[in-house]
Amino acid sequence: MDRICASDIESAYGRKRVLRQVTVTASAGQCVGIVGANGCGKSTLLGILAGMRRPSGGTVFFDGMPARGKLGAAMFRHYTGYVPQEGNLIPELSVMDNLCLWHMDKEKLLWELEQGFLHMLGLKEMCPVKVKKLSGGMKKRVSIGCAMAGNPPILLLDEPSAALDLPGRTEVKKYLEAYKSAGGTILLATHEESELDICEKVYALSGGISREIDRKLRGEALVSELEKGRNGV
């Protein structure tokens, strides 16, 4: 059974239909990439999967259960952690203060910093430091740590390597692979071909439609495949 399934998702901004007939699935221990041109709806789709935006059509399922009605909001909170491209941190606060805004159980937070996934992210040593003093890679790790509040089984990432240098990208990739190896599910929207290396499945978004493509496509072959979708081939 799929851990998450977005079935026939539709979304619009006013009269502009951004998503139509978008279906994306991902299983436990799987990373799924979402690619496409700027403005194709990748961020909109992730916002819907995180429960931050309501689709105008279609349904999101978690472990086969529809996330709608009275239990819908709780299901999104339980299943998903979301890291937006622009970040979710308050620069003037310390790393610890930022984590506390998301991790309501202080005792559990301390355990995570000592032994859990936050320890794996290397956040313990950063706790006293103000976010504004961190490198791009460190900030991204803290953003992932905030999104991990409640240990969600699904991590949604919008351009996780954006504005990161090579060491920062390497750091983030290492932690995502560890999360996936522990049974986590990752969906990431990306323009970076290197991020597709950890994906078991890749979807292309174009014209509001999703389609699964060969996950090994790179360079001109990938661009050509994306152009096919834009041209309706």
C-alpha positions as semicolon CSV with decimal commas, in nm:
position;residue;x (nm);y (nm);z (nm)
1;M;0,000;0,000;0,000
2;D;0,118;0,351;-0,079
3;R;0,205;0,559;0,224
4;I;0,081;0,868;0,039
5;C;-0,130;0,898;-0,273
6;A;-0,242;1,225;-0,428
7;S;-0,520;1,125;-0,665
8;D;-0,651;1,347;-0,948
9;I;-0,548;1,667;-0,770
10;E;-0,673;1,996;-0,916
11;S;-0,589;2,349;-0,808
12;A;-0,634;2,698;-0,947
13;Y;-0,541;3,059;-0,871
14;G;-0,846;3,251;-0,981
15;R;-0,918;3,146;-1,338
16;K;-0,572;2,998;-1,390
17;R;-0,574;2,622;-1,347
18;V;-0,232;2,519;-1,220
19;L;-0,297;2,151;-1,149
20;R;-0,536;1,916;-1,322
21;Q;-0,542;1,538;-1,304
22;V;-0,224;1,517;-1,094
23;T;-0,162;1,178;-0,938
24;V;0,151;1,106;-0,735
25;T;0,226;0,808;-0,510
26;A;0,509;0,716;-0,273
27;S;0,575;0,421;-0,043
28;A;0,768;0,375;0,281
29;G;1,144;0,399;0,236
30;Q;1,101;0,566;-0,102
31;C;1,210;0,904;-0,236
32;V;1,002;1,054;-0,517
33;G;1,122;1,348;-0,725
34;I;0,894;1,607;-0,884
35;V;1,041;1,804;-1,175
36;G;0,917;2,065;-1,418
37;A;0,960;2,422;-1,535
38;N;0,913;2,722;-1,307
39;G;0,545;2,786;-1,249
40;C;0,436;2,432;-1,335
41;G;0,279;2,380;-0,991
42;K;0,544;2,190;-0,795
43;S;0,520;2,415;-0,488
44;T;0,141;2,422;-0,512
45;L;0,133;2,042;-0,510
46;L;0,362;2,018;-0,206
47;G;0,147;2,273;-0,024
48;I;-0,157;2,054;-0,088
49;L;0,028;1,741;0,029
50;A;0,125;1,927;0,348
51;G;-0,235;2,030;0,412
52;M;-0,155;2,399;0,373
53;R;-0,368;2,445;0,063
54;R;-0,700;2,282;-0,016
55;P;-0,730;2,134;-0,366
56;S;-1,027;2,225;-0,582
57;G;-1,052;1,861;-0,684
58;G;-0,906;1,522;-0,599
59;T;-0,808;1,356;-0,271
60;V;-0,492;1,292;-0,070
61;F;-0,471;0,947;0,091
62;F;-0,241;0,837;0,374
63;D;-0,204;0,460;0,412
64;G;-0,518;0,425;0,202
65;M;-0,727;0,659;0,420
66;P;-0,865;0,984;0,268
67;A;-0,746;1,302;0,441
68;R;-1,076;1,486;0,447
69;G;-1,357;1,568;0,682
70;K;-1,298;1,623;1,053
71;L;-0,990;1,401;1,066
72;G;-0,822;1,549;0,758
73;A;-0,624;1,825;0,932
74;A;-0,502;1,585;1,201
75;M;-0,389;1,337;0,937
76;F;-0,180;1,599;0,757
77;R;-0,017;1,700;1,086
78;H;0,057;1,340;1,179
79;Y;0,191;1,221;0,845
80;T;0,380;1,513;0,693
81;G;0,671;1,741;0,767
82;Y;0,714;2,029;0,522
83;V;1,027;2,227;0,437
84;P;0,936;2,520;0,205
85;Q;1,194;2,665;-0,029
86;E;1,202;3,001;0,149
87;G;1,267;2,838;0,487
88;N;1,067;2,833;0,810
89;L;1,317;2,976;1,061
90;I;1,333;3,294;1,268
91;P;1,687;3,429;1,213
92;E;1,709;3,630;1,537
93;L;1,638;3,324;1,754
94;S;1,877;3,045;1,845
95;V;1,854;2,703;1,687
96;M;1,714;2,566;2,013
97;D;1,444;2,836;2,029
98;N;1,343;2,762;1,670
99;L;1,321;2,390;1,745
100;C;1,109;2,457;2,055
101;L;0,854;2,645;1,844
102;W;0,785;2,320;1,658
103;H;0,869;2,047;1,910
104;M;0,614;2,101;2,185
105;D;0,734;1,808;2,398
106;K;1,059;1,941;2,548
107;E;1,162;1,608;2,697
108;K;1,120;1,432;2,364
109;L;1,308;1,713;2,188
110;L;1,606;1,667;2,421
111;W;1,602;1,294;2,352
112;E;1,595;1,355;1,977
113;L;1,894;1,587;2,010
114;E;2,084;1,325;2,208
115;Q;1,993;1,004;2,027
116;G;1,729;1,054;1,758
117;F;1,711;1,200;1,408
118;L;1,797;1,550;1,529
119;H;2,122;1,405;1,661
120;M;2,181;1,250;1,320
121;L;2,129;1,596;1,169
122;G;2,402;1,728;1,396
123;L;2,180;1,991;1,558
124;K;2,287;1,946;1,921
125;E;2,609;2,141;1,876
126;M;2,423;2,421;1,697
127;C;2,154;2,473;1,961
128;P;2,302;2,789;2,126
129;V;2,382;2,958;1,793
130;K;2,150;3,216;1,638
131;V;2,011;3,105;1,304
132;K;2,135;3,417;1,124
133;K;2,494;3,308;1,193
134;L;2,455;2,966;1,028
135;S;2,565;2,865;0,680
136;G;2,305;2,776;0,418
137;G;2,357;2,405;0,468
138;M;2,321;2,435;0,846
139;K;2,001;2,638;0,810
140;K;1,855;2,372;0,582
141;R;1,937;2,104;0,838
142;V;1,763;2,307;1,109
143;S;1,459;2,355;0,882
144;I;1,444;1,979;0,832
145;G;1,477;1,934;1,209
146;C;1,179;2,166;1,268
147;A;0,975;1,978;1,009
148;M;1,054;1,653;1,191
149;A;0,850;1,758;1,496
150;G;0,631;1,462;1,584
151;N;0,847;1,226;1,375
152;P;0,629;1,238;1,063
153;P;0,671;0,943;0,827
154;I;0,663;1,171;0,521
155;L;0,902;1,458;0,447
156;L;0,807;1,715;0,181
157;L;1,093;1,926;0,046
158;D;1,069;2,221;-0,192
159;E;1,404;2,280;-0,365
160;P;1,611;2,145;-0,073
161;S;1,945;2,237;-0,234
162;A;1,848;2,588;-0,347
163;A;2,124;2,843;-0,272
164;L;2,344;2,578;-0,107
165;D;2,711;2,531;-0,184
166;L;2,852;2,185;-0,264
167;P;2,932;2,092;0,100
168;G;2,582;2,198;0,205
169;R;2,422;1,989;-0,068
170;T;2,631;1,690;0,032
171;E;2,526;1,728;0,397
172;V;2,156;1,748;0,318
173;K;2,174;1,452;0,079
174;K;2,340;1,239;0,347
175;Y;2,065;1,307;0,601
176;L;1,788;1,247;0,350
177;E;1,937;0,910;0,261
178;A;1,951;0,822;0,631
179;Y;1,586;0,922;0,676
180;K;1,485;0,710;0,378
181;S;1,691;0,414;0,503
182;A;1,502;0,434;0,833
183;G;1,174;0,386;0,643
184;G;1,083;0,749;0,584
185;T;0,909;0,867;0,269
186;I;1,040;1,172;0,082
187;L;0,881;1,382;-0,189
188;L;1,102;1,657;-0,324
189;A;1,045;1,922;-0,588
190;T;1,372;2,005;-0,756
191;H;1,561;2,162;-1,044
192;E;1,883;1,988;-0,940
193;E;1,959;1,670;-1,131
194;S;2,190;1,547;-0,854
195;E;1,893;1,525;-0,617
196;L;1,729;1,275;-0,847
197;D;2,006;1,028;-0,766
198;I;1,833;0,930;-0,440
199;C;1,489;0,900;-0,604
200;E;1,327;0,566;-0,681
201;K;1,063;0,738;-0,887
202;V;1,033;1,072;-1,072
203;Y;0,723;1,260;-1,188
204;A;0,719;1,544;-1,439
205;L;0,462;1,822;-1,407
206;S;0,361;2,009;-1,719
207;G;0,040;2,175;-1,829
208;G;-0,111;2,081;-1,495
209;I;-0,068;1,709;-1,569
210;S;0,163;1,464;-1,393
211;R;0,334;1,169;-1,557
212;E;0,598;0,930;-1,435
213;I;0,923;0,942;-1,631
214;D;1,245;0,742;-1,638
215;R;1,424;0,828;-1,313
216;K;1,765;0,784;-1,478
217;L;1,717;1,062;-1,735
218;R;1,975;1,339;-1,709
219;G;2,100;1,635;-1,912
220;E;1,957;1,684;-2,259
221;A;1,754;1,364;-2,235
222;L;1,572;1,496;-1,928
223;V;1,514;1,837;-2,086
224;S;1,381;1,668;-2,398
225;E;1,139;1,460;-2,191
226;L;1,012;1,770;-2,012
227;E;0,966;1,947;-2,345
228;K;0,753;1,657;-2,467
229;G;0,514;1,718;-2,182
230;R;0,499;2,093;-2,248
231;N;0,423;2,032;-2,612
232;G;0,162;1,769;-2,536
233;V;0,358;1,489;-2,706
